[in-house]
Amino acid sequence: MIREYLEKIQKELIDQKRETEKKIISLENTEKENIKFIELLDEINDPNYEAFTPRTVNARNKEKINELKVQQKNIIKEKSELQNKLYDVQRRLEECQSIIQCEREKETIAQQYQEEDNAEYKIQLLEAQEMERQRIARDLHDSTVQDLTSMLHKIELSMRVMDMDSQRCKMELSNVLDNIRNVISNTRKMIYNLRPMSVDDIGIDVTLKHAIAKIEQEWNRKIEYIIIGKPFHVKPVVALSLLRIMQEACTNALKYADAKEICVVLEYTENDISLVIEDDGIGFNTKKKVAKTKNSGFGLSIMKERVHLLSGEIQIKSKEGKGTTISIRVPNFVEEEENE
């Protein structure tokens, strides 16, 4: 495999680095010793002591000093060459480590994707879709249908008492008007939850801001929201996927992880758009399979599937008692302007 070959090269580079560093240290020690020795010989060759020192000794000392100075020049040259070699080895080692890390991440993602692409995962996906349909049906039945039925009865009553008691008729019709306004308001909320219009009109950054404000109001918690880079329009399917992931991650953190602080970061770059949701909740062991509760939404597996379908990458880091960080990065699908 490519990674195994690169790891072999990495080991060789590490050995070269260590050997080069040892040589440099040895040369530096020799250089320091030579400097002290030269200083000592220079002191002995002081003209004031020449009368007391045999001339043959003085000559040998000067000769030794010249040898040491030549050696110093060679040491400086060799040390410079070794430092250049060390810099080159370090650069190659960093490049090799970077490529190995990328290969490891690709292998991890491929392994995760392969593990999830099985019958159980497909059943979970279908269950999530059916649960969403069931939720919509329940909301319609419990709110819209009930309100419409109530209005129907009030209108029938108003028609019966219209001639006998006009005041009561007006009162009942007034209640019907209030109910109609409530139905319109609730229906608009349902439509917004299914597909926020702001995704198409004003972009993902503002849509996330509104969604976060709703979560804050519902849970009475403060969520920090940060935008990095210059916003641009992305395809609605990308924006909606990021929105759903953010909503699910924040809701899970508040509902199941007892998070006190949550930070959501949306970053625009030239090549992609990324979303990071970090909380200080109880966390979980990512190696263990998390049991899916009845109302736990589409969960981590569907998050990963959404991101993979967008040709993106997702990382979920969590430790028990240390919180959870979900990082998503998808390609820059810029929405092309229509030229009509």
Disulfide bonds with the S-S distance in Angstrom:
none
